Amino acid sequence: ELYAISNVGSFGAVALYPILVEPLFDQGQQLYIWQAGYAILAGLHMLLLFLSRPQLADGPDSIASTHRPSVGFKHRIFWLLCSASASALFLSVTNVITFDLASIPLLWIMPLAIYLFSFVLVFKKNPVNHAFMRARLPMVMSVGLFMHVLILGAYEMPVLLSLGLHMSVLLAMCVIMHGEMATHRPRDVANLPEFYLIMSVGGLVGSTLVSWLVPLIS
């Protein structure tokens, strides 16, 4: 639930960017604000690490005696692939709608908001039933393939209709991928840090594939 709340904050920041940040600050000012915020965040992390050190005062024997269930290799790969797939799809859809669909300022905010919102839907206390989306995966993939064929063939479609279909496919796929991760996350809190680390690495892998590998081979 805490992870869902953190993504609510990210979603709110994205929603407020075109309303408050972009109109009030130029790019140079935004860079300074981001640098200051990042420095504050790093400082808070260091403070949290320092404050948590007293918990280790009992010595390494007590830590070693703590039972920590192992996580299988297949689970790690599954988490990595789900996270990478959602991240790659998010960036791919963003590239398509901003480069091929319409040149609208700040249009990239829409897929980013949907990507973040999918985390909220599946990691909240009462998550949505992603199995409903998963059961309709063939239909969702068919719509996505249809949109891809239209773009390759340079067929025209009303911008709003095309945008709506792209966002719908993105939301459905992200809910499925992130929902599978939420369902198969570790139940023991000792393994949760590894789970979220692998999720972050998967996001990096997916973005790297779309941003660096695909342009090299296409």
Phi, psi and chi 1 to 4 in degrees:
 res  aa     phi    psi   chi1   chi2   chi3   chi4
   1 GLU       -  -36.9 -174.6  177.1    2.5      -
   2 LEU   -62.2  -36.0  -70.1  176.7      -      -
   3 TYR   -66.4  -37.8 -172.1   69.8      -      -
   4 ALA   -63.7  -41.6      -      -      -      -
   5 ILE   -64.0  -39.8  -65.9  174.3      -      -
   6 SER   -62.8  -36.2   68.9      -      -      -
   7 ASN   -75.6  -24.5  -81.2  -79.2      -      -
   8 VAL   -62.8  -41.0  169.5      -      -      -
   9 GLY   -62.2  -43.3      -      -      -      -
  10 SER   -64.1  -41.3  -59.7      -      -      -
  11 PHE   -62.5  -41.7  178.7   81.3      -      -
  12 GLY   -64.8  -39.0      -      -      -      -
  13 ALA   -63.9  -41.4      -      -      -      -
  14 VAL   -64.3  -41.3  170.7      -      -      -
  15 ALA   -67.1  -33.4      -      -      -      -
  16 LEU   -82.3  -17.2  -70.4  176.6      -      -
  17 TYR   -56.6  -52.1  177.9   81.5      -      -
  18 PRO   -71.4  -14.4   27.2  -34.7      -      -
  19 ILE   -91.9  -42.3  -58.8  173.8      -      -
  20 LEU  -111.5  -49.9  -64.2  179.0      -      -
  21 VAL   -73.9  -55.1  178.8      -      -      -
  22 GLU   -61.3  -41.1 -159.4  -87.3  -20.7      -
  23 PRO   -74.0  -25.9  -14.7   29.6      -      -
  24 LEU   -96.4  -22.0  -61.8  178.3      -      -
  25 PHE  -129.8  139.7  -55.8   99.4      -      -
  26 ASP   -79.7  178.2   57.9   34.4      -      -
  27 GLN   -64.9  -36.7  -68.0 -175.1   -8.1      -
  28 GLY   -63.5  -43.9      -      -      -      -
  29 GLN   -65.8  -38.7  -67.1  172.1  -34.2      -
  30 GLN   -62.7  -37.6  -67.3  178.5   36.7      -
  31 LEU   -63.8  -43.7  176.6   60.1      -      -
  32 TYR   -63.6  -41.6  -69.2  139.3      -      -
  33 ILE   -63.4  -42.1  -66.2  173.4      -      -
  34 TRP   -64.8  -42.9 -179.6   87.6      -      -
  35 GLN   -62.7  -43.0  -69.0  173.2  -24.0      -
  36 ALA   -64.5  -43.1      -      -      -      -
  37 GLY   -62.8  -39.8      -      -      -      -
  38 TYR   -66.3  -39.1 -165.9   85.8      -      -
  39 ALA   -64.9  -41.2      -      -      -      -
  40 ILE   -63.2  -42.3  -66.0  173.2      -      -
  41 LEU   -62.1  -44.5  177.6   63.2      -      -
  42 ALA   -62.2  -39.8      -      -      -      -
  43 GLY   -64.2  -40.3      -      -      -      -
  44 LEU   -65.1  -37.2  -70.1  175.4      -      -
  45 HIS   -64.0  -43.0  -83.3   85.6      -      -
  46 MET   -64.5  -39.8  -64.8  -60.1  -65.3      -
  47 LEU   -63.8  -41.2  177.8   62.0      -      -
  48 LEU   -63.9  -40.5 -178.4   61.2      -      -
  49 LEU   -63.0  -41.3  178.2   62.1      -      -
  50 PHE   -65.9  -41.7  176.8   78.2      -      -
  51 LEU   -70.6  -24.2  -65.9  176.6      -      -
  52 SER   -84.8   -7.6   63.2      -      -      -
  53 ARG   -63.2  -35.0  -68.7 -176.1   63.5 -175.5
  54 PRO   -57.3  -21.8  -27.1   35.6      -      -
  55 GLN   -67.7  -17.0  -61.0  179.1    8.8      -
  56 LEU   -95.4    9.6  -53.9  178.5      -      -
  57 ALA   -67.0  -20.8      -      -      -      -
  58 ASP   -74.3   -9.3  -66.7  -24.7      -      -
  59 GLY    99.0  167.6      -      -      -      -
  60 PRO   -68.9  -22.2   24.8  -33.9      -      -
  61 ASP   -64.4  -40.1  -66.6  -23.1      -      -
  62 SER   -68.1  -32.0   62.2      -      -      -
  63 ILE   -70.8  -42.2  -59.8  174.1      -      -
  64 ALA   -65.8  -29.4      -      -      -      -
  65 SER   -78.6  -12.3   62.4      -      -      -
  66 THR   -71.4  125.0  -57.7      -      -      -
  67 HIS   -76.7  126.9  175.8   65.4      -      -
  68 ARG  -125.7  106.7  179.9  179.9  178.8 -178.3
  69 PRO   -59.6  138.6  -19.6   31.1      -      -
  70 SER   -77.5  152.5   59.8      -      -      -
  71 VAL  -107.5  129.0  177.2      -      -      -
  72 GLY   -69.9  154.8      -      -      -      -
  73 PHE   -61.7  -37.2  177.8   74.4      -      -
  74 LYS   -63.4  -37.1  -69.3 -177.1  178.7  179.0
  75 HIS   -64.6  -42.0  -78.7   87.0      -      -
  76 ARG   -62.4  -44.5  -65.6 -173.1  177.6   97.2
  77 ILE   -65.0  -39.0  -65.6  -60.9      -      -
  78 PHE   -62.9  -47.0  179.7   76.3      -      -
  79 TRP   -59.7  -43.3  -61.4  -23.6      -      -
  80 LEU   -63.0  -45.3 -177.8   70.0      -      -
  81 LEU   -67.9  -40.5  -68.8  178.3      -      -
  82 CYS   -62.6  -46.1  -74.1      -      -      -
  83 SER   -65.6  -43.8  178.2      -      -      -
  84 ALA   -65.1  -38.5      -      -      -      -
  85 SER   -64.0  -45.8  -60.4      -      -      -
  86 ALA   -64.6  -41.4      -      -      -      -
  87 SER   -65.4  -43.5  175.2      -      -      -
  88 ALA   -63.9  -40.7      -      -      -      -
  89 LEU   -66.1  -41.2 -179.7   62.4      -      -
  90 PHE   -58.8  -47.1  150.7   62.1      -      -
  91 LEU   -70.1  -35.2  -73.9  176.3      -      -
  92 SER   -64.3  -45.6  -61.5      -      -      -
  93 VAL   -64.2  -39.0  170.8      -      -      -
  94 THR   -61.0  -44.2  -58.8      -      -      -
  95 ASN   -63.4  -40.6  -69.8  -21.3      -      -
  96 VAL   -65.7  -48.2  168.2      -      -      -
  97 ILE   -74.2  -25.6   66.3  171.9      -      -
  98 THR   -89.1  -29.1   53.2      -      -      -
  99 PHE   -99.4  -38.3  -65.7  141.7      -      -
 100 ASP  -106.0  -23.6  -59.6  -31.2      -      -
 101 LEU   -93.8  -57.7 -174.2   58.1      -      -
 102 ALA  -158.1  143.6      -      -      -      -
 103 SER   -95.6   77.5  -61.7      -      -      -
 104 ILE  -112.0  126.6  -58.7  175.7      -      -
 105 PRO   -58.0  138.6  -22.8   32.9      -      -
 106 LEU    63.1   20.6  -57.3  176.9      -      -
 107 LEU   -66.3  -24.5 -174.3   59.8      -      -
 108 TRP   -64.5  -16.5   55.1  -90.3      -      -
 109 ILE   -67.2  -33.1  -69.4  178.3      -      -
 110 MET   -63.1  -53.1 -172.6  176.7  -63.9      -
 111 PRO   -65.3  -33.2   19.2  -31.0      -      -
 112 LEU   -64.5  -42.3  176.6   57.3      -      -
 113 ALA   -63.0  -40.5      -      -      -      -
 114 ILE   -66.1  -41.4  -71.7  177.3      -      -
 115 TYR   -59.7  -46.4  176.5   76.2      -      -
 116 LEU   -69.0  -38.7  -65.9  173.4      -      -
 117 PHE   -65.4  -29.9 -171.8   60.8      -      -
 118 SER   -64.0  -34.1   67.0      -      -      -
 119 PHE   -63.3  -42.1  -77.1  110.2      -      -
 120 VAL   -61.8  -42.0  178.3      -      -      -
 121 LEU   -63.4  -37.8  -68.7  176.4      -      -
 122 VAL   -99.6  -16.7  -60.8      -      -      -
 123 PHE  -105.5   -0.3  -80.5   94.8      -      -
 124 LYS   -73.2  172.6   63.8  179.9 -177.5  175.6
 125 LYS   -60.4  -40.9 -173.7  175.5 -177.8  179.4
 126 ASN  -116.3   82.7  -62.9  -49.6      -      -
 127 PRO   -69.7  157.7   26.9  -34.4      -      -
 128 VAL   -69.7  155.9  -61.2      -      -      -
 129 ASN   -82.5   93.6 -177.7   16.0      -      -
 130 HIS   -70.6  -12.4   77.9  -76.7      -      -
 131 ALA   -63.1  -27.8      -      -      -      -
 132 PHE   -62.4  -43.6  176.1   83.4      -      -
 133 MET   -69.3  -41.1  -65.9  -73.5 -169.6      -
 134 ARG   -62.1  -36.9 -173.7 -178.4   59.9 -166.0
 135 ALA   -65.9  -21.0      -      -      -      -
 136 ARG  -107.0   21.0  -71.3  153.5 -179.7   79.6
 137 LEU   -58.4  -43.4 -179.6   60.3      -      -
 138 PRO   -58.3  -39.3  -25.3   35.4      -      -
 139 MET   -67.5  -42.0 -179.2 -179.0   67.5      -
 140 VAL   -63.2  -43.1  174.6      -      -      -
 141 MET   -66.3  -34.3  -65.2 -178.1   64.2      -
 142 SER   -65.6  -40.6  -62.4      -      -      -
 143 VAL   -64.6  -43.0  174.0      -      -      -
 144 GLY   -62.2  -42.1      -      -      -      -
 145 LEU   -65.3  -39.1  179.6   60.7      -      -
 146 PHE   -61.4  -43.2  173.0   72.0      -      -
 147 MET   -64.8  -37.8  -61.6  -59.0  -62.4      -
 148 HIS   -64.9  -41.6 -179.8   64.8      -      -
 149 VAL   -64.6  -39.1  170.9      -      -      -
 150 LEU   -62.3  -41.1  -72.3 -178.5      -      -
 151 ILE   -69.0  -41.4  -68.2  176.8      -      -
 152 LEU   -63.3  -36.4  -70.6 -179.8      -      -
 153 GLY   -86.6    3.1      -      -      -      -
 154 ALA    58.5   32.5      -      -      -      -
 155 TYR   -79.1  140.5  -66.1  103.4      -      -
 156 GLU   -91.0  142.0  -67.2 -173.4    0.2      -
 157 MET  -141.6  146.6  178.2 -178.4  -71.1      -
 158 PRO   -50.6  134.2  -27.3   34.0      -      -
 159 VAL   -58.1  -44.7  173.4      -      -      -
 160 LEU   -64.5  -38.7  -69.3 -179.6      -      -
 161 LEU   -66.3  -45.6  175.4   59.6      -      -
 162 SER   -63.1  -42.5  179.9      -      -      -
 163 LEU   -63.0  -42.5 -175.7   62.0      -      -
 164 GLY   -63.2  -40.6      -      -      -      -
 165 LEU   -67.1  -41.9  -70.7  175.0      -      -
 166 HIS   -61.8  -44.1  -82.7   92.6      -      -
 167 MET   -68.5  -34.9  -65.1  -58.4  100.9      -
 168 SER   -66.2  -43.8  -61.3      -      -      -
 169 VAL   -64.2  -42.4  170.4      -      -      -
 170 LEU   -62.1  -45.8  176.1   61.4      -      -
 171 LEU   -63.1  -45.1  176.7   61.0      -      -
 172 ALA   -62.7  -45.3      -      -      -      -
 173 MET   -68.3  -39.2  -67.2  -59.6  -63.4      -
 174 CYS   -67.2  -38.6  -75.4      -      -      -
 175 VAL   -64.0  -39.3  166.8      -      -      -
 176 ILE   -65.3  -51.4  -67.8  172.4      -      -
 177 MET   -64.6  -49.2  -65.0  -64.3  101.4      -
 178 HIS   -70.9  -31.0  -65.6  154.8      -      -
 179 GLY   -65.7  -38.8      -      -      -      -
 180 GLU   -64.6  -39.0  -73.2  -63.7  -51.7      -
 181 MET   -64.7  -43.8  -67.3 -173.8   65.2      -
 182 ALA   -64.4  -37.8      -      -      -      -
 183 THR   -67.7  -37.6  -58.9      -      -      -
 184 HIS  -102.4   18.0  -64.7   88.2      -      -
 185 ARG   -72.5  158.0   67.2 -177.7 -177.3  -88.8
 186 PRO   -63.6  143.0  -11.7   20.9      -      -
 187 ARG   -86.9  -20.9  -62.5  -52.4  170.6 -169.5
 188 ASP   -87.8  127.4 -167.1  -73.8      -      -
 189 VAL   -63.2  -22.2  -65.6      -      -      -
 190 ALA   -65.6  -23.9      -      -      -      -
 191 ASN   -97.9   -4.4  -66.9  -40.9      -      -
 192 LEU   -65.0  -39.3  -74.0  178.2      -      -
 193 PRO   -56.5  -40.7  -27.1   36.1      -      -
 194 GLU   -65.7  -38.7 -179.0 -178.0    9.3      -
 195 PHE   -60.2  -48.7  168.5   74.5      -      -
 196 TYR   -71.3  -30.2  -71.3  112.2      -      -
 197 LEU   -65.9  -45.6  175.8   61.4      -      -
 198 ILE   -64.6  -35.7  -67.1  176.4      -      -
 199 MET   -60.9  -42.6 -178.1 -169.0  -61.0      -
 200 SER   -66.9  -41.0  -59.9      -      -      -
 201 VAL   -64.0  -39.6  172.0      -      -      -
 202 GLY   -61.4  -40.6      -      -      -      -
 203 GLY   -61.4  -39.1      -      -      -      -
 204 LEU   -66.2  -41.2  175.2   62.1      -      -
 205 VAL   -62.7  -45.9  170.7      -      -      -
 206 GLY   -62.7  -43.6      -      -      -      -
 207 SER   -68.1  -34.7   61.0      -      -      -
 208 THR   -66.3  -41.0  -58.7      -      -      -
 209 LEU   -60.3  -44.8  -71.0  175.2      -      -
 210 VAL   -74.2  -40.3  174.3      -      -      -
 211 SER   -82.5  -29.2  -58.2      -      -      -
 212 TRP  -119.5  -47.3  -64.5   91.1      -      -
 213 LEU   -75.2  -47.5 -176.7   58.9      -      -
 214 VAL   -59.2  -46.0  172.1      -      -      -
 215 PRO   -61.6  -27.2  -25.2   36.2      -      -
 216 LEU   -75.0  -33.9  -70.0  176.3      -      -
 217 ILE   -99.1   -9.5   63.5  177.3      -      -
 218 SER   -94.8      -   59.6      -      -      -
